[in-house]
């Protein structure tokens, strides 16, 4: 995978990339969950960014089972803007499933994924499309804000990326976000990946292609608070680790090997007393025995836990349940029944 930083270093502008000239169709995939307070303002900011551009745009809002009035706000936007398509899930399936649904529905030459809370600035879109037209298949964005560097979320995020890049074979860009532009070949590659447990940042990194990193200052949310709780972040981190690395299994094997070596050394130690005739010195040690039993038992439980997680992932994969279910889909006043989009709501089949 060829990755370039932005702004480009001296001489990199002469790279022989195929250029996308003229008008393009660009699709936006925007997952939303309980964003009734800010979604109208966000759409206005998005229009201000894309209306001056010469391309054809289509906007997919994926309502991930919102429990407030987000769906009503999206319906109003769809009636006011013919470029808007609203997809409503049957329940909350998570951001990764919402991104997957948008990718399955998209038809554009380029696809841009972003959040609808304002933290992904629409003002960056023209520059992203310029880089895409210059031949980059993937335009990644990277947060560079300094004021949140020492926050708990930032520290745990940095720790996660160090861990996943150390144990995995796919390098995932630290401080990366789901605000990215992708060419049609990249989108088709993602559509061919049918795994149930999805970590989109890792999947995008895995497919490769020419990539450029565009740094940006993250603005404040338009309204409300983040819906990504600590529990959700922990679940996503587990998905990333167990989907992109077999190191936990190697750790289990290594722990078992260490205890086997320890057992051999212990046997040699005991035999040395028998050979030397100092059997009397082999006083039974209850505390040391219990210590070893607890250590061995705990290590075995951890190793079995690692194996159990992988088995659980396999079990969920072989069931081939759909990644998401669409309750309804509409543009303007035109509704589509879920029976008409069966093939799109079951991408695993």
C-alpha positions as CSV (number, residue, x, y, z in Angstrom):
1,X,0.0,0.0,0.0
2,X,1.4,3.4,-1.0
3,X,0.6,6.0,1.6
4,X,1.4,9.7,1.2
5,X,1.2,12.5,3.7
6,X,-0.5,15.9,3.1
7,X,0.8,18.4,2.1
8,X,2.9,16.3,-0.3
9,X,6.6,16.4,0.0
10,X,8.7,18.0,-2.7
11,X,8.5,16.1,-6.0
12,X,5.5,13.9,-5.1
13,X,3.2,15.9,-7.3
14,X,4.8,14.4,-10.4
15,X,3.7,10.8,-9.5
16,X,2.1,9.2,-12.5
17,X,-1.5,8.7,-11.2
18,X,-4.5,8.4,-13.5
19,X,-6.5,11.6,-13.2
20,X,-10.3,11.7,-12.8
21,X,-11.2,14.7,-14.9
22,X,-14.6,16.4,-15.3
23,X,-17.8,15.6,-13.5
24,X,-18.0,12.7,-11.0
25,X,-20.8,11.2,-9.0
26,X,-20.0,11.4,-5.3
27,X,-22.0,9.5,-2.7
28,X,-22.0,10.5,0.9
29,X,-22.6,7.8,3.6
30,X,-23.6,9.4,6.9
31,X,-24.6,7.2,9.8
32,X,-26.8,9.0,12.4
33,X,-28.0,7.9,15.8
34,X,-30.2,10.2,18.0
35,X,-29.0,13.4,16.3
36,X,-32.3,15.3,16.1
37,X,-30.8,18.4,17.6
38,X,-28.0,18.9,15.1
39,X,-28.7,17.0,11.9
40,X,-30.5,20.0,10.1
41,X,-27.5,22.3,10.9
42,X,-25.1,19.6,9.7
43,X,-27.0,19.2,6.4
44,X,-26.9,23.0,5.8
45,X,-23.1,22.9,6.4
46,X,-22.8,20.0,4.0
47,X,-24.8,21.8,1.3
48,X,-22.6,24.9,1.7
49,X,-19.5,22.8,1.0
50,X,-20.8,20.8,-2.0
51,X,-23.2,23.1,-3.8
52,X,-20.4,25.2,-5.5
53,X,-18.7,22.0,-6.8
54,X,-19.4,20.8,-10.3
55,X,-20.0,17.1,-9.4
56,X,-23.2,15.1,-9.0
57,X,-23.9,14.3,-5.4
58,X,-26.1,11.9,-3.5
59,X,-26.4,11.7,0.2
60,X,-27.3,8.5,2.1
61,X,-28.4,9.1,5.7
62,X,-28.4,5.8,7.6
63,X,-30.6,6.1,10.7
64,X,-29.1,3.5,13.0
65,X,-32.3,2.8,15.1
66,X,-32.7,6.3,16.6
67,X,-35.1,6.6,19.5
68,X,-35.7,10.3,19.2
69,X,-37.1,12.4,16.3
70,X,-34.0,12.0,14.0
71,X,-36.1,10.1,11.5
72,X,-38.6,12.9,11.2
73,X,-35.8,15.5,10.7
74,X,-34.3,13.3,8.0
75,X,-37.7,13.0,6.3
76,X,-37.9,16.8,6.1
77,X,-34.4,16.9,4.6
78,X,-35.4,14.3,2.0
79,X,-38.4,16.4,1.0
80,X,-36.4,19.5,0.7
81,X,-33.3,18.0,-1.1
82,X,-33.8,15.5,-3.9
83,X,-30.3,14.3,-3.4
84,X,-31.1,12.8,0.0
85,X,-32.0,9.1,0.5
86,X,-32.9,8.0,4.1
87,X,-32.3,4.5,5.2
88,X,-33.9,3.4,8.4
89,X,-32.7,0.3,10.2
90,X,-35.0,-2.0,12.0
91,X,-33.0,-1.5,15.2
92,X,-29.6,-0.2,16.3
93,X,-26.9,-2.3,14.6
94,X,-24.0,0.0,15.2
95,X,-21.9,2.4,13.2
96,X,-19.9,-0.3,11.4
97,X,-23.1,-1.8,10.1
98,X,-24.5,1.6,9.0
99,X,-21.3,2.3,7.1
100,X,-21.6,-1.2,5.4
101,X,-25.2,-0.4,4.4
102,X,-24.2,2.8,2.8
103,X,-21.4,1.1,0.9
104,X,-23.8,-1.6,-0.3
105,X,-26.2,1.1,-1.6
106,X,-23.6,3.5,-3.1
107,X,-23.2,3.8,-6.9
108,X,-20.8,6.8,-7.1
109,X,-17.4,7.1,-8.7
110,X,-16.2,8.2,-5.2
111,X,-17.8,7.5,-1.8
112,X,-17.2,9.8,1.2
113,X,-18.1,8.4,4.7
114,X,-18.5,10.9,7.6
115,X,-20.4,11.4,10.8
116,X,-23.4,13.6,11.0
117,X,-22.6,15.4,14.3
118,X,-20.3,18.1,12.9
119,X,-17.0,16.7,14.2
120,X,-16.1,15.8,10.6
121,X,-16.0,19.3,8.9
122,X,-17.7,19.4,5.5
123,X,-15.4,22.3,4.6
124,X,-12.7,19.6,4.0
125,X,-14.6,17.9,1.2
126,X,-13.4,20.0,-1.7
127,X,-9.8,19.3,-0.8
128,X,-10.6,15.6,-0.4
129,X,-12.1,15.5,-3.9
130,X,-9.2,17.4,-5.4
131,X,-6.8,14.7,-4.0
132,X,-9.1,12.0,-5.3
133,X,-9.1,13.6,-8.8
134,X,-5.3,13.6,-8.6
135,X,-5.3,9.8,-8.5
136,X,-5.5,8.8,-4.9
137,X,-7.9,5.9,-4.3
138,X,-8.2,6.6,-0.6
139,X,-8.2,10.0,1.2
140,X,-7.9,9.4,4.9
141,X,-8.3,12.1,7.5
142,X,-6.3,12.3,10.7
143,X,-7.1,14.4,13.8
144,X,-4.3,16.7,14.9
145,X,-6.0,18.7,17.6
146,X,-3.6,19.3,20.5
147,X,-6.0,20.4,23.3
148,X,-7.5,16.8,23.6
149,X,-4.1,15.1,23.4
150,X,-4.0,14.3,27.1
151,X,-7.6,13.3,27.6
152,X,-8.5,9.8,28.6
153,X,-10.1,9.0,25.3
154,X,-7.0,10.3,23.4
155,X,-4.6,8.3,25.6
156,X,-6.6,5.1,25.3
157,X,-6.9,5.6,21.5
158,X,-3.2,6.0,21.1
159,X,-2.6,2.9,23.2
160,X,-5.1,0.9,21.1
161,X,-3.4,1.9,17.8
162,X,0.1,1.0,19.2
163,X,-1.3,-2.4,20.3
164,X,-3.1,-3.2,17.0
165,X,-0.2,-2.1,14.9
166,X,2.2,-4.2,17.0
167,X,0.3,-7.4,17.0
168,X,-1.4,-7.2,13.6
169,X,-0.1,-7.5,10.0
170,X,-2.2,-4.5,8.8
171,X,-1.0,-1.0,9.7
172,X,-3.9,1.2,10.8
173,X,-3.3,4.9,10.8
174,X,-3.2,6.3,14.4
175,X,-5.7,9.1,15.1
176,X,-7.6,8.1,12.0
177,X,-11.3,8.6,11.6
178,X,-14.2,7.3,9.5
179,X,-14.1,10.5,7.5
180,X,-12.6,9.3,4.3
181,X,-13.0,9.4,0.5
182,X,-12.8,6.1,-1.5
183,X,-12.7,5.4,-5.2
184,X,-15.0,2.8,-6.8
185,X,-12.4,0.0,-6.9
186,X,-11.9,0.4,-3.1
187,X,-15.7,0.4,-2.5
188,X,-16.1,-2.8,-4.6
189,X,-13.3,-4.4,-2.6
190,X,-15.0,-3.6,0.7
191,X,-18.3,-4.9,-0.7
192,X,-16.6,-8.3,-1.4
193,X,-15.6,-8.6,2.3
194,X,-18.5,-10.3,4.0
195,X,-17.3,-10.8,7.6
196,X,-19.9,-10.2,10.3
197,X,-17.6,-8.5,12.8
198,X,-16.4,-5.4,11.0
199,X,-13.8,-2.9,11.8
200,X,-14.0,-0.5,8.8
201,X,-10.7,1.4,9.5
202,X,-8.8,-1.9,9.5
203,X,-10.7,-3.2,6.4
204,X,-9.9,0.0,4.5
205,X,-6.2,-0.3,5.5
206,X,-6.1,-4.0,4.5
207,X,-7.3,-3.4,0.9
208,X,-4.3,-1.2,0.2
209,X,-4.5,1.1,-2.9
210,X,-2.9,4.6,-3.2
211,X,-3.6,6.5,0.0
212,X,-3.0,10.0,1.2
213,X,-3.5,11.3,4.8
214,X,-5.2,14.7,5.2
215,X,-4.8,16.2,8.7
216,X,-7.5,18.4,10.2
217,X,-8.5,20.2,13.4
218,X,-11.6,18.5,14.8
219,X,-14.4,21.0,15.6
220,X,-16.9,20.7,18.4
221,X,-20.1,18.7,18.0
222,X,-23.0,20.7,16.7
223,X,-25.3,19.5,19.5
224,X,-25.7,16.8,22.0
225,X,-23.1,14.4,23.3
226,X,-21.2,11.5,21.8
227,X,-23.1,8.3,21.5
228,X,-19.9,6.2,21.5
229,X,-19.7,5.1,25.1
230,X,-16.7,3.5,26.7
231,X,-18.4,0.1,26.4
232,X,-18.9,0.6,22.6
233,X,-15.3,1.6,22.2
234,X,-14.1,-1.4,24.1
235,X,-16.2,-3.7,21.9
236,X,-14.8,-2.1,18.8
237,X,-11.3,-2.5,20.1
238,X,-11.9,-6.2,20.8
239,X,-13.4,-6.7,17.3
240,X,-10.3,-5.0,15.8
241,X,-7.8,-7.2,17.8
242,X,-9.5,-10.5,17.2
243,X,-10.4,-9.8,13.5
244,X,-6.9,-8.6,12.5
245,X,-4.5,-10.6,14.6
246,X,-3.9,-14.2,15.8
247,X,-1.4,-13.0,18.4
248,X,-3.8,-13.9,21.3
249,X,-3.6,-17.5,20.2
250,X,0.1,-17.4,20.0
251,X,0.2,-15.9,23.5
252,X,-1.9,-18.9,24.7
253,X,0.5,-21.3,23.0
254,X,3.5,-19.5,24.5
255,X,2.1,-19.5,28.0
256,X,1.5,-23.3,27.7
257,X,5.0,-23.7,26.4
258,X,6.5,-21.8,29.4
259,X,4.6,-24.0,31.9
260,X,5.8,-27.1,30.1
261,X,9.4,-25.9,30.4
262,X,8.8,-25.1,34.0
263,X,7.4,-28.6,34.6
264,X,10.5,-30.2,33.0
265,X,12.8,-28.0,35.2
266,X,10.8,-29.0,38.3
267,X,11.1,-32.7,37.3
268,X,14.9,-32.3,36.9
269,X,15.1,-30.5,40.2
270,X,13.2,-33.3,42.1
271,X,15.2,-36.0,40.3
272,X,18.5,-34.4,41.4
273,X,17.5,-35.0,45.1
274,X,16.8,-38.7,44.3
275,X,20.1,-39.1,42.5
276,X,22.1,-37.4,45.3
277,X,20.2,-39.4,48.0
278,X,18.9,-36.3,49.7
279,X,15.2,-37.3,49.6
280,X,14.7,-36.1,53.2
281,X,15.2,-32.5,52.0
282,X,12.1,-32.8,49.8
283,X,9.8,-31.3,52.4
284,X,6.2,-30.8,51.1
285,X,5.4,-27.2,50.4
286,X,1.7,-26.5,50.6
287,X,1.9,-22.8,49.9
288,X,4.2,-23.2,46.8
289,X,1.9,-26.0,45.6
290,X,-1.2,-23.8,45.9
291,X,0.6,-20.9,44.3
292,X,1.5,-23.0,41.2
293,X,-2.0,-24.4,41.0
294,X,-3.5,-20.9,41.0
295,X,-1.0,-19.6,38.4
296,X,-1.5,-22.6,36.1
297,X,-5.2,-22.6,36.6
298,X,-5.5,-18.8,35.9
299,X,-3.3,-19.0,32.8
300,X,-5.3,-21.9,31.4
301,X,-8.5,-20.0,31.9
302,X,-7.1,-17.0,30.1
303,X,-5.9,-19.2,27.2
304,X,-9.2,-20.9,27.0
305,X,-10.9,-17.5,27.0
306,X,-8.8,-16.4,24.0
307,X,-9.7,-19.6,22.1
308,X,-13.4,-19.2,23.2
309,X,-13.6,-15.7,21.7
310,X,-12.3,-16.9,18.4
311,X,-14.7,-19.9,18.4
312,X,-17.5,-17.5,19.2
313,X,-16.5,-15.3,16.3
314,X,-16.5,-18.3,14.0
315,X,-19.9,-19.4,15.3
316,X,-21.4,-15.9,14.5
317,X,-19.8,-16.0,11.1
318,X,-21.1,-19.4,10.1
319,X,-24.7,-18.5,11.0
320,X,-24.6,-16.0,8.1
321,X,-27.0,-13.6,9.7
322,X,-27.3,-10.2,7.9
323,X,-25.1,-7.4,9.1
324,X,-28.1,-5.1,9.2
325,X,-31.8,-5.1,8.4
326,X,-33.5,-2.2,6.7
327,X,-37.0,-1.2,7.9
328,X,-37.6,1.3,5.1
329,X,-35.8,3.5,2.6
330,X,-37.0,6.6,1.0
331,X,-36.2,9.7,-1.1
332,X,-38.5,12.6,-0.8
333,X,-42.1,11.2,-0.5
334,X,-41.2,7.9,-2.2
335,X,-40.9,5.0,0.2
336,X,-39.5,1.6,-0.6
337,X,-40.7,-1.5,1.3
338,X,-38.0,-3.7,2.8
339,X,-39.2,-6.6,0.6
340,X,-38.0,-4.6,-2.4
341,X,-34.4,-4.3,-1.0
342,X,-34.0,-7.8,0.4
343,X,-30.7,-8.4,-1.5
344,X,-29.2,-5.2,0.0
345,X,-30.1,-6.1,3.6
346,X,-28.5,-9.5,3.5
347,X,-25.0,-8.9,2.0
348,X,-23.6,-12.1,3.5
349,X,-25.6,-14.3,1.1
